Amino acid sequence: MKSKGFAAVAGLLAAVFLGLALWPKQVTMSPMVVAARDLGAGTQLGATDLQVRMVPATTLPPDALTDPEPLLEQTLSVVRFAGETVALNHLGPAIALAPDERGIAVRVRTDSGLAGLLQPGQRVGLVAVVSDWQGQNQRGYAKALIENVRVLWIAPSFRLHPDSFLPDSPDTAPQPVAREGIIVLAASTLPEPVLYDTQHTLHVRALRRAQEARATDDGNDLAAIDPELLEEDLPDVIWSVPLEMIASLNHIGASFMLVLQPPNPEPWSTPGFSIDRMITPLLDGEPS
C-alpha cells in the first residue's frame, strides 16, 4: 500500500511540474518611444509625431526612451521612419547642404571610419586606398585627396552611443558598433586641386626640418648640404570635382579612410604611398 501511495504522489508531482513547464510564460513588456509617422531631418518634434509602443523588455534598445517628454520641441538631426525608435542621440541641428555641395554616400569600416566616433557636422579628411588597379599596386596605394569634408549623416548602427552606458560602472559596457556602415559626406561641386609631391620633395622638406631643429638646439647648422639637393620640386596638380572623384573611386571599389583634422589645418601634400615601394628595397637587399 505504501508503495502504491508513494507512486501516486510521485505521479501527481510529476504532473504538476510538467504543467508548470508547459504553462505559457508571461513576457515582461516595456514602453518604447517610436516615430508615429515618417519624420525628416529638421523636424521639430510634437506630441503627434511620437507614440509609445509596448515591446518585450529583452528587445528594448539600450538608448530607447520610455517617455516622449524629453523629445518634445526638440529637432531631429536624422530621418526616422514610422515605427523606428526615437532617442536622444537622434536630436540636434539638421545639417543642410550648401548650394555648391552635394551629398554622397561612402561605405567605411570601423578601422577606416574612426570606429564610429564621428558625429554629423564634423569635418574630416579623405584618404583613398586603391588596390589591384589594372594589375598595378596590387598591395595597395594610399593617397590623401581632400580635406574639410563635412559629415552629413551616419548610419545609426555605425554610431557610438556614449549616452547608453556609464564608463565608471563595472556592470555596463559600450554598445557594440557595426563593423561596416554608411556615411554621407557633403562633397563640393567646385574644382579643387589634388597635389602630388615627389619623393625628392619629401626628402628636401625632411632635410630642412632637420636643419631648423639643429640650429634651434645648439645654434649650429648641420654640415653643408649640396645646394642642388635642396632644390624643391613643384608638386604636380590634378584638378578635380570632389563629388565626381568620390563617385569614381566608389565605382572601382576603393576603400575610404576618414581622418580627423584640426580646426585650422595647414595645407599639405604627398606623393601617396605604395606598399610595393616599401617592400622593393627589402627584396633588392635579399641575397641571391
C-alpha distance (Angstrom), angle and dihedral (degrees) to the residues before:
residue distance angle dihedral
M1 . . .
K2 3.77 . .
S3 3.79 91.1 .
K4 3.80 90.7 50.9
G5 3.83 91.2 49.4
F6 3.78 91.7 49.0
A7 3.81 91.4 49.7
A8 3.79 90.7 50.6
V9 3.79 92.5 50.8
A10 3.81 91.5 46.6
G11 3.78 90.8 49.9
L12 3.79 91.1 49.5
L13 3.78 91.8 50.2
A14 3.79 91.0 47.9
A15 3.79 90.3 52.0
V16 3.81 91.0 49.5
F17 3.81 93.2 50.1
L18 3.81 91.1 45.8
G19 3.79 90.3 51.4
L20 3.78 91.7 49.8
A21 3.79 91.0 49.5
L22 3.80 92.5 50.5
W23 3.80 95.1 41.7
P24 3.81 110.5 110.9
K25 3.79 109.8 -101.3
Q26 3.77 116.3 -129.0
V27 3.81 111.6 -117.8
T28 3.78 115.4 -138.1
M29 3.79 109.5 -125.7
S30 3.78 128.2 -157.5
P31 3.83 133.0 -168.0
M32 3.82 118.2 -111.2
V33 3.79 128.5 -174.2
V34 3.82 113.3 -126.4
A35 3.79 137.5 169.0
A36 3.79 112.2 -84.7
R37 3.83 90.3 -154.4
D38 3.80 139.4 -1.4
L39 3.81 107.0 -59.5
G40 3.79 124.3 -163.8
A41 3.79 127.6 -145.3
G42 3.79 108.6 -85.5
T43 3.81 94.8 34.4
Q44 3.80 113.5 144.2
L45 3.78 102.5 -137.8
G46 3.77 120.6 -123.0
A47 3.79 133.3 177.0
T48 3.82 92.3 -92.4
D49 3.82 92.0 54.5
L50 3.79 93.7 62.7
Q51 3.77 137.0 52.4
V52 3.78 136.3 -180.0
R53 3.79 116.4 -120.8
M54 3.81 126.4 -171.2
V55 3.81 113.1 -127.4
P56 3.81 134.0 168.3
A57 3.78 108.0 -79.6
T58 3.81 90.7 -129.6
T59 3.82 90.8 62.3
L60 3.81 96.1 47.6
P61 3.85 109.4 122.6
P62 3.82 114.1 -123.2
D63 3.82 92.5 -117.8
A64 3.81 96.5 44.5
L65 3.80 120.0 124.3
T66 3.78 124.2 -137.2
D67 3.82 95.3 -162.4
P68 3.84 124.6 46.8
E69 3.83 93.7 -151.2
P70 3.87 96.1 96.9
L71 3.83 89.4 54.0
L72 3.79 99.9 51.1
E73 3.81 115.8 113.8
Q74 3.81 90.0 5.9
T75 3.82 124.4 124.0
L76 3.79 124.9 -115.8
S77 3.79 115.1 -131.3
V78 3.83 94.0 -168.6
V79 3.79 139.0 36.6
R80 3.80 116.0 -91.4
F81 3.79 119.9 -170.3
A82 3.80 125.1 -144.9
G83 3.79 109.9 -74.6
E84 3.82 95.0 18.4
T85 3.77 118.2 124.4
V86 3.81 116.0 -102.1
A87 3.80 113.9 -150.2
L88 3.79 138.8 170.1
N89 3.81 92.2 -95.9
H90 3.82 88.6 63.1
L91 3.79 91.1 63.9
G92 3.77 128.3 93.8
P93 3.77 141.6 87.4
A94 3.77 114.5 -40.5
I95 3.78 110.0 -116.7
A96 3.78 113.0 -132.4
L97 3.78 128.2 -161.1
A98 3.79 119.9 -111.3
P99 3.83 116.8 -126.6
D100 3.83 90.7 -102.3
E101 3.83 94.7 47.3
R102 3.77 134.4 83.8
G103 3.79 128.3 -170.5
I104 3.80 117.3 -117.1
A105 3.80 129.0 176.2
V106 3.80 125.5 -132.0
R107 3.78 128.3 -176.0
V108 3.78 116.1 -129.7
R109 3.80 136.9 173.3
T110 3.77 130.0 -136.2
D111 3.81 90.8 -94.5
S112 3.82 93.9 47.6
G113 3.80 99.4 35.8
L114 3.81 97.9 54.7
A115 3.81 92.4 -99.7
G116 3.78 93.7 -73.9
L117 3.81 93.5 -60.9
L118 3.79 93.2 124.0
Q119 3.77 121.3 106.9
P120 3.82 128.6 -161.8
G121 3.79 110.4 -89.7
Q122 3.79 96.0 34.9
R123 3.79 119.3 122.5
V124 3.78 121.3 -132.3
G125 3.76 141.5 177.4
L126 3.77 120.9 -117.5
V127 3.80 123.7 -134.7
A128 3.80 117.5 -177.0
V129 3.80 122.1 -152.2
V130 3.80 115.2 -159.5
S131 3.79 123.5 -174.8
D132 3.79 135.1 -177.5
W133 3.80 95.0 6.2
Q134 3.82 106.1 171.1
G135 3.78 90.0 -24.6
Q136 3.80 94.3 -53.9
N137 3.80 131.9 111.1
Q138 3.76 89.8 18.7
R139 3.79 92.4 170.6
G140 3.80 94.5 48.7
Y141 3.78 139.8 -82.3
A142 3.82 120.8 -141.3
K143 3.80 126.0 -163.3
A144 3.79 130.7 176.7
L145 3.79 103.4 -129.3
I146 3.78 114.7 172.4
E147 3.79 140.3 -8.8
N148 3.78 138.2 -158.8
V149 3.81 92.7 52.5
R150 3.80 113.6 158.1
V151 3.79 121.7 -131.8
L152 3.80 109.0 -131.9
W153 3.79 104.5 176.0
I154 3.79 139.8 -0.2
A155 3.80 125.6 -160.3
P156 3.83 105.1 -105.1
S157 3.81 91.6 -128.5
F158 3.81 89.8 57.1
R159 3.80 96.3 51.0
L160 3.77 122.0 95.0
H161 3.79 110.7 -126.8
P162 3.82 107.4 -151.9
D163 3.80 90.9 175.6
S164 3.80 91.8 64.4
F165 3.82 96.1 71.8
L166 3.77 141.5 31.6
P167 3.82 111.6 -123.2
D168 3.80 93.1 -154.0
S169 3.78 95.0 53.8
P170 3.83 116.5 92.7
D171 3.80 90.4 -155.7
T172 3.80 97.1 61.4
A173 3.77 135.4 63.7
P174 3.80 136.4 -171.8
Q175 3.76 117.8 -83.8
P176 3.82 106.4 -102.9
V177 3.80 116.3 -107.7
A178 3.80 120.7 -133.1
R179 3.79 113.0 -104.5
E180 3.81 91.5 -128.0
G181 3.75 131.8 30.8
I182 3.77 146.3 164.1
I183 3.79 121.0 -109.8
V184 3.80 123.3 -173.8
L185 3.80 115.9 -145.4
A186 3.80 130.8 -165.0
A187 3.80 101.9 -123.7
S188 3.78 120.8 -167.3
T189 3.80 121.8 -119.5
L190 3.81 91.5 -155.4
P191 3.81 120.6 95.6
E192 3.79 113.8 -99.0
P193 3.81 129.4 -175.4
V194 3.79 121.1 -111.5
L195 3.81 106.5 -158.8
Y196 3.79 122.5 -148.7
D197 3.78 114.2 -164.8
T198 3.79 124.5 -171.8
Q199 3.77 133.0 -121.1
H200 3.82 87.9 -108.4
T201 3.80 90.5 56.3
L202 3.79 91.5 52.6
H203 3.81 90.1 48.4
V204 3.83 91.4 51.8
R205 3.78 92.1 50.7
A206 3.80 91.6 48.6
L207 3.82 91.0 52.0
R208 3.79 92.1 49.1
R209 3.80 92.2 49.8
A210 3.79 89.2 50.3
Q211 3.80 90.7 50.9
E212 3.79 92.5 49.8
A213 3.80 92.8 47.1
R214 3.84 92.8 48.6
A215 3.82 92.8 47.8
T216 3.81 90.2 49.7
D217 3.81 93.7 48.9
D218 3.82 102.0 50.9
G219 3.79 107.4 -2.3
N220 3.82 92.4 -109.0
D221 3.76 124.8 111.8
L222 3.78 122.9 -135.2
A223 3.75 119.8 -93.6
A224 3.77 113.0 -70.7
I225 3.78 112.9 -74.2
D226 3.77 123.4 -152.6
P227 3.82 104.3 -94.8
E228 3.79 90.3 -140.4
L229 3.79 89.0 60.3
L230 3.78 90.0 58.3
E231 3.79 94.0 55.6
E232 3.78 103.0 117.0
D233 3.77 119.7 -144.4
L234 3.76 119.9 -130.2
P235 3.79 110.7 -114.6
D236 3.78 119.6 -112.3
V237 3.78 112.6 -112.7
I238 3.77 126.5 -145.5
W239 3.79 114.6 -173.1
S240 3.77 115.9 -148.1
V241 3.78 142.0 157.4
P242 3.85 106.0 -113.2
L243 3.81 92.3 -141.3
E244 3.80 92.3 57.0
M245 3.80 93.2 40.4
I246 3.81 92.2 54.6
A247 3.81 90.9 45.6
S248 3.82 91.2 52.3
L249 3.79 92.3 48.9
N250 3.79 89.6 48.2
H251 3.79 89.3 53.6
I252 3.82 95.2 54.9
G253 3.80 92.3 45.1
A254 3.79 98.8 -109.1
S255 3.78 118.6 171.2
F256 3.78 118.6 -121.1
M257 3.77 122.1 -143.7
L258 3.79 114.3 -164.1
V259 3.80 115.4 -152.1
L260 3.78 129.9 -166.6
Q261 3.79 116.6 -121.6
P262 3.81 134.4 -164.5
P263 3.81 120.2 -102.8
N264 3.82 91.9 -101.7
P265 3.80 106.1 27.5
E266 3.79 120.2 -165.3
P267 3.81 115.5 -126.0
W268 3.77 113.4 -99.4
S269 3.78 138.6 170.5
T270 3.79 137.6 -172.4
P271 3.80 139.2 -173.7
G272 3.78 89.4 -119.0
F273 3.76 123.5 -112.2
S274 3.78 130.3 -99.0
I275 3.79 124.0 -168.1
D276 3.80 87.5 -144.1
R277 3.80 89.2 61.4
M278 3.80 90.6 54.5
I279 3.80 94.9 45.5
T280 3.83 97.5 45.1
P281 3.84 96.4 73.0
L282 3.79 88.9 50.9
L283 3.80 92.0 51.2
D284 3.81 91.9 46.2
G285 3.80 89.6 54.5
E286 3.80 94.8 53.9
P287 3.81 116.0 110.7
S288 3.79 113.4 -107.1
